[in-house]
Amino acid sequence: MRRFQIAFLMIFCAAAARAGEDAAEAREEQWALLQMMGSPVGHLHTVIRRTAERVETTIVSKMTIKRLGNEITVEQTHNVV
């Protein structure tokens, strides 16, 4: 189904320890635009938090598709520790 391929365009945000956080904790964010046939349909947002003890990753995705007058939205959140 070539017509429905999803293209990912990665937009990387600044990755650094935020002011006021413990110096041992770092946070990285990544954004991705979801496209279908060249039109934007949603996004992915990934947040990675690193401490001396562990790495925690949260991925949130949202995609909305309109077809034949109907609209469907799919949202997912994944947490990995």
C-alpha positions as CSV (number, residue, x, y, z in Angstrom):
1,M,0.0,0.0,0.0
2,R,2.3,2.7,-1.3
3,R,-0.5,5.3,-1.1
4,F,-0.6,5.1,2.7
5,Q,3.1,5.2,3.6
6,I,3.9,7.3,6.7
7,A,6.9,9.5,6.4
8,F,8.8,10.6,9.5
9,L,10.5,14.0,9.7
10,M,12.6,14.2,12.8
11,I,13.0,17.5,14.5
12,F,15.5,17.4,17.3
13,C,15.1,19.7,20.3
14,A,17.8,20.8,22.7
15,A,19.0,18.2,25.0
16,A,20.5,19.4,28.3
17,A,20.0,19.4,32.0
18,R,17.3,21.9,32.8
19,A,17.9,24.8,35.2
20,G,16.9,23.8,38.7
21,E,17.2,20.1,38.1
22,D,19.8,17.9,39.7
23,A,23.1,18.1,37.8
24,A,23.1,14.2,37.6
25,E,19.8,14.2,35.6
26,A,19.7,14.9,31.9
27,R,16.7,15.2,29.7
28,E,16.4,14.8,25.9
29,E,13.4,15.5,23.7
30,Q,12.7,14.4,20.2
31,W,9.7,15.4,18.0
32,A,8.6,13.7,14.8
33,L,6.0,14.7,12.3
34,L,3.8,11.9,10.9
35,Q,2.8,12.4,7.3
36,M,0.6,10.4,5.0
37,M,0.7,11.1,1.3
38,G,2.6,14.3,2.0
39,S,0.0,15.7,4.5
40,P,0.6,16.0,8.2
41,V,-1.6,13.5,10.2
42,G,0.0,13.6,13.6
43,H,3.2,13.6,15.7
44,L,5.5,11.6,18.0
45,H,7.0,13.1,21.1
46,T,9.8,11.2,22.9
47,V,11.3,12.2,26.2
48,I,14.4,10.5,27.6
49,R,15.4,11.1,31.2
50,R,18.7,9.8,32.4
51,T,19.9,9.6,36.0
52,A,22.8,7.8,37.6
53,E,20.4,5.0,38.5
54,R,18.2,4.5,35.4
55,V,17.0,5.7,32.0
56,E,13.2,6.4,31.6
57,T,11.7,6.8,28.1
58,T,8.2,8.2,27.4
59,I,6.8,8.1,23.9
60,V,3.5,9.8,23.0
61,S,2.0,9.5,19.6
62,K,-1.1,11.0,18.1
63,M,-2.5,10.5,14.6
64,T,-5.8,11.8,13.2
65,I,-7.1,10.5,9.8
66,K,-10.2,11.8,7.9
67,R,-11.8,9.5,5.4
68,L,-15.2,9.6,3.7
69,G,-16.5,12.2,6.2
70,N,-15.3,10.3,9.2
71,E,-12.5,11.2,11.5
72,I,-10.5,8.8,13.7
73,T,-7.8,9.7,16.2
74,V,-5.4,7.2,17.6
75,E,-3.3,8.2,20.7
76,Q,-0.7,6.0,22.4
77,T,1.6,6.5,25.4
78,H,4.5,4.1,26.1
79,N,6.7,4.3,29.2
80,V,9.9,2.3,29.4
81,V,12.0,2.2,32.6
